[in-house]
Amino acid sequence: MRANPFTIAMMAGLGLSLGGTPTLAADTPGEAANRVLVLDYFRLTFEVHDFDKARALLAPGYISHHNAKESTEQMFARFKRQSPTPGPDTGVIQNTPVLVMADGDFVMLFMRAPNIEGPRNVSQGSDFELYRIENGKIAEHWDAFANAGGPPPGAPKP
């Protein structure tokens, strides 16, 4: 029987918050490929801004639970407006996740997110990303962001 991905994330978070290290089995070849796929997608989307290459890694019917009101095409159009020109691609992710875990068709990323500004007015926090892989493509995505440091100095109060 396979563990629920949210249970895995909770166990990993508990291990991190208590200072322990969760004991994990080695990735299967499929899990290792899924980890590479997700890290490539993350790098191409959020670091290189090559949205055409990133889109090619998504399955038909891709679902993002980040913003249920926005289609995949609307999401990439928004990304393109924010960063219209792709940057250099070294092939290596620069913002290395604190934790990357694969369990079958699920890959979880846990990242520290320092000095993020924008609509959330966040100065520091933690980012949780969960991806479901189907036939070698990213089929589904969930995420959550926890503000660890409060709003940056001078930010408007809610």
Secondary structure, DSSP 8 states (H G I E B T S, - for coil): ----HHHHHHHHHHHHHTT---------HHHHHHHHHHHHHHHIIIII--HHHHHTTEEEEEEESS-TTS-HHHHHHHHHHHS-S-----SS-SS--SEEEEETTEEEEEEEEET--STT--SEEEEEEEEEEETTEEEEEEEEEEESS-S-TT----
